[in-house]
């Protein structure tokens, strides 16, 4: 007698027909969809991580070797430090020079030829007689609305004059001898810790109501000194015009 043993699964497998071509076509979109979702996930992850990876790589490379930009920046810092030190030394020298004249390097005027030395009071209103008369007892006035040394444009300074040497101290007539100045004479102005030198180019007498020198437009830096003329009166104005050297 012959006994034949078999597994029921074999029969089932044998009875299951292979997938048809239509079934294969139907399953492909699902496969593509799944693959697309996986690929999209990887792309999104890569996009999100890209900036982080970029910074990380740049940092690692930077640690290994100094970048060109770092070297340039270091040189700039060194140059700035050198320039600041030189500027500090210049200011110290300027302060010492101003001190020799007995003035501050903050804002002062020195006219060597006539030995006129005074501090300058900034932003004095020339239209306010009460204010400027009070301030002129302390020094030379810088006219409100005009420029400061080094800024370009008009720098306008004014002070008392007097008709007698006896009244020089009484009126603080710093510009008493302004009439003695001529073209080529030098004027020194200390401002902001710096020294500015001007050379006189003109001297003129104008009427008391002539304000064009105070208001007209100028294309270059000029220094204007004003005082009363004749000395001790208010009939006219004596103006000295100077330009930076």
Secondary structure, DSSP 8 states (H G I E B T S, - for coil): -------HHHHHHHHS----HHHHHHHHHHHHHHHHHHHHHHHHHHHHHHHHHHHHHHHHHHHHS--HHHHHHHHHHHHHHHHHHHHHHHHHHHHHHHHHHTS-SSEEEEEGGGTEEEEEEEEE-TT-HHHHHHHTTTSEEEETTS--TTS-SEEEEE----SSGGGHHHHT-TTTTGGG--TT-EEEEEETTEEEEEEEEEEEEEETT--HHHHS--SS-EEEEEEEESTT--SEEEEEEEEE-
